[in-house]
Amino acid sequence: MRIASRRRASRNLLRLAVAALLAAAFGAGLGRTLVAPWDVWFAVLGAGSGERDFVVLTLRLPRVLAALLAGAALGMAGAILQGVIRNPLASPEVVGITGGAAAAAVAFLSFAAGTVGLAWMPLAAILGAFVVSMIVYALSWRSGVTPQRLVFIGIGLSAAASSATVFMIVASPIVTASEAYIWLTGSVYGATWSDSATVGLAILGGLPVALYLAGSADAQSLGDDAAIGLGVRVQRHRFCLLLIAVLFAGVAVSAAGTVGFVGLVAPHLARLLVGGRFRNVLLGSAMTGALLVFAADLIARVGFYPVDVPVGVFTAGVGAPFFLYLFYRNRDRL
């Protein structure tokens, strides 16, 4: 039975990987004006026509890659948080990571974008997520950090960060406020190659560490006492995993804004497909999160043309009912 389960998980991981690669390969050809797959590849290889090159390389491909990579980062951040906190409702939004990144990014747009350039916004978002996460961690510490305290304090600081963000938007000039509002809704409109590179490098740096700590995360799912009995350094490993979640959520917010509920939904979909082992859930969440944001962005830019609807509208439309369903299903344990 266990061998069959592992084979099923491996097959589903392979299918998800193929689906994500197909989305990356052919997503740039999908839109109001279809571009044939071979024209997309000619453009990528530098052998296409000028008009096709502009559509593929400037308008669509950076956006497709940003959607896939930001979705993957959010999915993995959610998987890590749900594994470490042992709460099915945990996500970057709930524990304040997204709120801190958003507040820092809006502060950057409001006060610093005109002086140092937008290229520094990803760093601002990551620092904001890190600062709020460290405050949550410090306030949660009492001879160690328990998952319950992390959630409760994270919810409070998330609300505080949201209030600060709204205040800055209201106090900003109308142009900056409009830009920040659209970005906060969650959008990869105007994404650049630099955005994709930033998220991609963060994933390449954080994923190997998270996979290395997969065994520790599986042990922590049994409870702190059981994990300590198995020789796991619970507090050290929990801190490292939280830092990786902060990194992933911060760079995703910097590239795509506050795309909500992806970090909540993706790990649950992954568990249905690949089982409960942390390593499989992490990889499955990366691909389901990538496909969720890609599909939402495709609907956003094609389904309501010429209006480009923020991608966060669609992820929230799916995620909010899913959140209520999870809350109802787990109401006896929460």
FIMI-12385 format. One line per field, with one value per residue (C-alpha): x, y, z; residue number from 1; chain. Coordinates in nm, 3 decimals, always signed. Each point is the difference from the previous one (the first is absolute). Layout:
u <- [X, ...] .
v <- [Y, ...] .
w <- [Z, ...] .
pos <- [NUM, ...] .
unit <- [A, ...] .
END
This chain:
u <- [+0.000, +0.282, +0.187, -0.317, -0.056, +0.353, -0.040, -0.327, +0.169, +0.291, -0.234, -0.205, +0.312, +0.118, -0.338, +0.003, +0.353, -0.098, -0.305, +0.215, +0.256, -0.274, -0.140, +0.345, +0.061, -0.333, -0.146, +0.158, -0.193, -0.337, -0.188, -0.243, +0.226, +0.126, +0.366, +0.094, +0.233, +0.273, -0.016, +0.045, +0.310, +0.134, -0.037, +0.178, +0.282, +0.031, -0.123, -0.352, -0.157, +0.012, -0.369, -0.014, +0.318, -0.151, -0.323, +0.176, +0.317, -0.124, -0.372, -0.072, +0.295, +0.129, -0.357, -0.049, +0.327, -0.072, -0.343, +0.143, +0.293, -0.199, -0.267, +0.267, +0.158, -0.337, -0.097, +0.324, -0.028, -0.347, +0.118, +0.283, -0.226, -0.269, +0.264, +0.181, -0.308, -0.202, -0.311, -0.190, -0.102, +0.357, +0.122, +0.228, -0.304, -0.107, +0.334, +0.081, +0.274, -0.195, -0.123, +0.353, +0.126, -0.294, +0.044, +0.371, -0.062, -0.270, +0.230, +0.267, -0.243, -0.119, +0.329, +0.300, -0.093, +0.081, +0.347, +0.150, -0.194, -0.248, +0.276, +0.039, -0.366, +0.053, +0.258, -0.244, -0.274, +0.232, +0.123, -0.359, -0.098, +0.312, -0.055, -0.363, +0.088, +0.275, -0.241, -0.251, +0.271, +0.131, -0.346, -0.080, +0.311, -0.046, +0.258, -0.047, -0.259, -0.326, -0.211, -0.308, +0.174, +0.146, -0.348, -0.166, +0.276, +0.036, -0.367, +0.033, +0.311, -0.153, -0.290, +0.242, +0.203, -0.320, -0.103, +0.340, -0.025, -0.345, +0.120, +0.294, -0.224, -0.246, +0.283, +0.179, -0.050, -0.278, +0.238, +0.201, -0.318, -0.153, +0.318, +0.024, -0.366, +0.021, +0.320, -0.153, -0.288, +0.257, +0.110, +0.283, -0.091, +0.321, +0.221, +0.358, +0.279, +0.159, -0.307, +0.015, +0.374, -0.038, -0.266, +0.186, +0.327, -0.182, -0.158, +0.335, +0.155, -0.277, -0.137, +0.308, +0.007, -0.372, +0.042, +0.295, -0.223, -0.291, +0.069, -0.005, -0.334, -0.150, +0.119, -0.144, -0.339, -0.008, +0.030, +0.293, +0.058, +0.007, +0.231, +0.242, -0.006, +0.105, +0.300, -0.140, +0.117, -0.353, +0.049, +0.304, -0.160, -0.334, +0.178, +0.186, -0.318, -0.182, +0.282, -0.036, -0.376, +0.066, +0.244, -0.243, -0.300, +0.201, +0.133, -0.342, -0.163, +0.267, -0.065, -0.377, -0.142, -0.216, -0.148, -0.218, -0.086, +0.251, +0.211, -0.313, -0.151, +0.309, +0.125, -0.344, -0.024, +0.353, -0.086, -0.294, +0.231, +0.330, -0.077, +0.116, +0.381, +0.148, +0.242, -0.279, -0.236, +0.268, +0.069, -0.369, -0.092, +0.257, -0.159, -0.365, +0.065, +0.171, -0.290, -0.260, +0.155, +0.069, -0.362, -0.135, +0.221, -0.097, -0.369, +0.075, +0.168, -0.211, -0.348, -0.077, +0.193, +0.072, -0.016, +0.294, -0.148, +0.248, +0.082, -0.067, -0.371, -0.023, +0.221, -0.208, -0.319, +0.119, +0.190, -0.258, -0.265, +0.274, +0.112, -0.357, -0.024, +0.325, -0.113, -0.331, +0.167, +0.256, -0.227, +0.033, +0.380, +0.040] .
v <- [+0.000, +0.242, -0.077, +0.059, +0.328, +0.115, -0.093, +0.194, +0.301, -0.020, -0.025, +0.296, +0.207, -0.080, +0.099, +0.329, +0.070, -0.067, +0.226, +0.281, -0.038, +0.007, +0.316, +0.160, -0.121, +0.093, +0.262, +0.286, -0.103, +0.022, +0.326, +0.213, -0.053, -0.357, -0.058, -0.342, -0.205, -0.003, +0.382, +0.019, -0.217, +0.193, +0.320, -0.155, -0.121, +0.341, -0.114, +0.146, +0.307, +0.336, +0.019, -0.353, +0.057, +0.303, -0.180, -0.313, +0.133, +0.331, -0.033, -0.365, -0.222, +0.207, +0.010, -0.374, -0.081, +0.248, -0.157, -0.354, +0.083, +0.221, -0.271, -0.262, +0.215, +0.069, -0.367, -0.109, +0.273, -0.128, -0.362, +0.089, +0.201, -0.267, -0.262, +0.197, +0.151, -0.322, +0.197, -0.059, +0.367, +0.134, +0.210, +0.303, +0.229, -0.145, +0.026, +0.351, -0.072, +0.132, +0.299, +0.098, -0.035, +0.202, +0.278, +0.031, -0.003, +0.269, +0.208, -0.035, +0.107, +0.295, +0.137, -0.145, -0.107, +0.341, +0.009, -0.350, -0.175, -0.287, -0.258, +0.016, -0.077, -0.380, +0.063, +0.231, -0.264, -0.273, +0.225, +0.087, -0.366, -0.078, +0.277, -0.092, -0.369, +0.065, +0.205, -0.285, -0.249, +0.212, +0.062, -0.371, -0.111, -0.147, -0.272, -0.076, +0.086, -0.190, -0.011, +0.136, +0.317, +0.057, -0.002, +0.227, +0.261, -0.021, +0.082, +0.307, +0.132, -0.072, +0.227, +0.269, -0.020, +0.023, +0.314, +0.159, -0.088, +0.160, +0.312, +0.042, -0.043, +0.261, +0.244, -0.049, +0.199, -0.134, -0.148, -0.191, -0.106, -0.141, -0.190, -0.140, -0.099, -0.198, -0.163, -0.092, -0.175, -0.230, +0.042, -0.109, +0.265, +0.166, -0.272, +0.010, -0.248, +0.142, -0.095, -0.358, -0.020, +0.124, -0.258, -0.276, +0.066, +0.001, -0.337, -0.145, +0.116, -0.101, -0.322, -0.221, +0.105, -0.069, -0.343, -0.071, +0.076, -0.209, -0.282, +0.245, +0.142, -0.350, -0.064, +0.332, -0.101, -0.265, +0.273, +0.177, -0.263, -0.285, +0.195, +0.076, -0.367, -0.083, +0.232, +0.295, +0.348, +0.131, +0.371, +0.037, -0.187, +0.179, +0.336, -0.096, -0.118, +0.318, +0.207, -0.187, +0.061, +0.370, +0.010, -0.173, +0.213, +0.323, -0.045, -0.117, +0.313, +0.218, -0.153, -0.050, +0.202, -0.158, -0.291, -0.145, -0.357, -0.176, -0.096, -0.139, -0.195, -0.141, -0.224, -0.157, -0.078, -0.141, -0.232, -0.139, -0.085, -0.100, -0.098, +0.151, -0.033, +0.348, -0.039, -0.099, +0.267, +0.267, -0.091, -0.057, +0.336, +0.174, -0.137, +0.032, +0.356, +0.081, -0.142, +0.180, +0.342, -0.071, -0.103, +0.298, +0.241, -0.156, +0.050, +0.353, +0.117, -0.188, -0.043, +0.368, +0.166, +0.295, +0.027, -0.169, -0.127, -0.050, -0.367, +0.027, +0.046, -0.354, -0.168, +0.164, -0.112, -0.360, +0.026, +0.169, -0.275, -0.261, +0.166, -0.015, -0.365, -0.084, +0.188, -0.188, -0.338, +0.059, +0.188, -0.266, +0.025, +0.377] .
w <- [+0.000, +0.093, -0.325, -0.203, +0.183, -0.077, -0.365, -0.017, +0.160, -0.245, -0.299, +0.114, +0.066, -0.353, -0.144, +0.190, -0.119, -0.361, +0.035, +0.142, -0.278, -0.264, +0.157, -0.015, -0.354, -0.157, +0.235, -0.191, -0.311, +0.173, -0.001, -0.193, -0.300, -0.017, -0.081, -0.136, +0.223, -0.263, -0.025, +0.377, -0.020, -0.298, +0.204, +0.299, -0.223, -0.166, -0.341, +0.001, -0.158, +0.172, +0.083, +0.137, +0.197, +0.173, +0.091, +0.126, +0.160, +0.141, +0.066, +0.072, +0.089, +0.296, +0.131, -0.041, +0.176, +0.280, +0.055, +0.007, +0.227, +0.239, +0.024, +0.070, +0.272, +0.167, -0.019, +0.167, +0.265, +0.085, +0.011, +0.238, +0.229, +0.012, +0.073, +0.269, +0.168, -0.040, -0.091, -0.327, -0.012, +0.023, -0.292, -0.056, +0.037, +0.333, +0.183, -0.120, -0.254, -0.298, +0.199, +0.097, -0.356, -0.134, +0.257, -0.080, -0.375, +0.024, +0.221, -0.267, -0.275, +0.208, +0.129, -0.184, -0.354, -0.146, +0.146, -0.009, -0.278, -0.006, -0.032, +0.380, +0.077, +0.029, +0.272, +0.179, -0.013, +0.130, +0.283, +0.094, +0.011, +0.203, +0.255, +0.064, +0.018, +0.254, +0.213, -0.017, +0.092, +0.288, +0.147, -0.034, +0.191, +0.345, +0.059, -0.369, -0.263, -0.024, -0.319, +0.178, +0.120, -0.346, -0.154, +0.256, +0.005, -0.379, -0.048, +0.222, -0.175, -0.340, +0.092, +0.119, -0.322, -0.204, +0.187, -0.063, -0.369, -0.034, +0.181, -0.238, -0.303, +0.128, +0.079, -0.335, -0.321, -0.222, -0.260, +0.259, +0.181, -0.320, -0.084, +0.353, +0.008, -0.325, +0.117, +0.337, -0.174, -0.157, -0.359, -0.226, -0.257, -0.110, +0.149, -0.125, -0.051, +0.314, +0.207, -0.125, +0.061, +0.358, +0.088, -0.185, +0.185, +0.335, -0.081, -0.109, +0.324, +0.241, -0.146, +0.062, +0.365, +0.041, -0.158, +0.229, +0.300, -0.133, +0.244, +0.291, -0.120, -0.017, +0.355, +0.122, -0.138, +0.279, +0.265, +0.162, +0.270, -0.251, -0.232, +0.284, +0.093, -0.355, +0.032, -0.195, +0.095, -0.014, +0.070, -0.228, -0.289, +0.047, -0.014, -0.319, -0.170, +0.100, -0.149, -0.329, +0.003, +0.061, -0.293, -0.236, +0.100, -0.008, -0.354, -0.122, +0.139, -0.158, -0.343, +0.003, +0.288, +0.268, -0.194, +0.271, +0.098, -0.228, +0.302, +0.164, -0.290, -0.176, +0.285, +0.044, -0.370, +0.013, +0.290, -0.192, -0.289, +0.161, +0.360, +0.327, -0.005, +0.034, -0.291, -0.239, +0.134, -0.042, -0.363, -0.076, +0.155, -0.218, -0.316, +0.105, +0.116, -0.330, -0.201, +0.214, -0.053, -0.368, -0.062, +0.196, -0.194, -0.333, +0.083, +0.123, -0.321, -0.253, +0.144, +0.060, -0.283, -0.034, +0.382, +0.171, +0.326, +0.288, +0.049, +0.372, -0.070, -0.137, +0.260, +0.275, -0.174, +0.024, +0.327, +0.221, -0.037, +0.037, +0.325, +0.135, -0.102, +0.181, +0.307, +0.005, -0.054, +0.276, +0.240, +0.271, +0.000, -0.014] .
pos <- [1, 2, 3, 4, 5, 6, 7, 8, 9, 10, 11, 12, 13, 14, 15, 16, 17, 18, 19, 20, 21, 22, 23, 24, 25, 26, 27, 28, 29, 30, 31, 32, 33, 34, 35, 36, 37, 38, 39, 40, 41, 42, 43, 44, 45, 46, 47, 48, 49, 50, 51, 52, 53, 54, 55, 56, 57, 58, 59, 60, 61, 62, 63, 64, 65, 66, 67, 68, 69, 70, 71, 72, 73, 74, 75, 76, 77, 78, 79, 80, 81, 82, 83, 84, 85, 86, 87, 88, 89, 90, 91, 92, 93, 94, 95, 96, 97, 98, 99, 100, 101, 102, 103, 104, 105, 106, 107, 108, 109, 110, 111, 112, 113, 114, 115, 116, 117, 118, 119, 120, 121, 122, 123, 124, 125, 126, 127, 128, 129, 130, 131, 132, 133, 134, 135, 136, 137, 138, 139, 140, 141, 142, 143, 144, 145, 146, 147, 148, 149, 150, 151, 152, 153, 154, 155, 156, 157, 158, 159, 160, 161, 162, 163, 164, 165, 166, 167, 168, 169, 170, 171, 172, 173, 174, 175, 176, 177, 178, 179, 180, 181, 182, 183, 184, 185, 186, 187, 188, 189, 190, 191, 192, 193, 194, 195, 196, 197, 198, 199, 200, 201, 202, 203, 204, 205, 206, 207, 208, 209, 210, 211, 212, 213, 214, 215, 216, 217, 218, 219, 220, 221, 222, 223, 224, 225, 226, 227, 228, 229, 230, 231, 232, 233, 234, 235, 236, 237, 238, 239, 240, 241, 242, 243, 244, 245, 246, 247, 248, 249, 250, 251, 252, 253, 254, 255, 256, 257, 258, 259, 260, 261, 262, 263, 264, 265, 266, 267, 268, 269, 270, 271, 272, 273, 274, 275, 276, 277, 278, 279, 280, 281, 282, 283, 284, 285, 286, 287, 288, 289, 290, 291, 292, 293, 294, 295, 296, 297, 298, 299, 300, 301, 302, 303, 304, 305, 306, 307, 308, 309, 310, 311, 312, 313, 314, 315, 316, 317, 318, 319, 320, 321, 322, 323, 324, 325, 326, 327, 328, 329, 330, 331, 332, 333, 334] .
unit <- [A, A, A, A, A, A, A, A, A, A, A, A, A, A, A, A, A, A, A, A, A, A, A, A, A, A, A, A, A, A, A, A, A, A, A, A, A, A, A, A, A, A, A, A, A, A, A, A, A, A, A, A, A, A, A, A, A, A, A, A, A, A, A, A, A, A, A, A, A, A, A, A, A, A, A, A, A, A, A, A, A, A, A, A, A, A, A, A, A, A, A, A, A, A, A, A, A, A, A, A, A, A, A, A, A, A, A, A, A, A, A, A, A, A, A, A, A, A, A, A, A, A, A, A, A, A, A, A, A, A, A, A, A, A, A, A, A, A, A, A, A, A, A, A, A, A, A, A, A, A, A, A, A, A, A, A, A, A, A, A, A, A, A, A, A, A, A, A, A, A, A, A, A, A, A, A, A, A, A, A, A, A, A, A, A, A, A, A, A, A, A, A, A, A, A, A, A, A, A, A, A, A, A, A, A, A, A, A, A, A, A, A, A, A, A, A, A, A, A, A, A, A, A, A, A, A, A, A, A, A, A, A, A, A, A, A, A, A, A, A, A, A, A, A, A, A, A, A, A, A, A, A, A, A, A, A, A, A, A, A, A, A, A, A, A, A, A, A, A, A, A, A, A, A, A, A, A, A, A, A, A, A, A, A, A, A, A, A, A, A, A, A, A, A, A, A, A, A, A, A, A, A, A, A, A, A, A, A, A, A, A, A, A, A, A, A, A, A, A, A, A, A, A, A, A, A, A, A, A, A, A, A, A, A] .
END
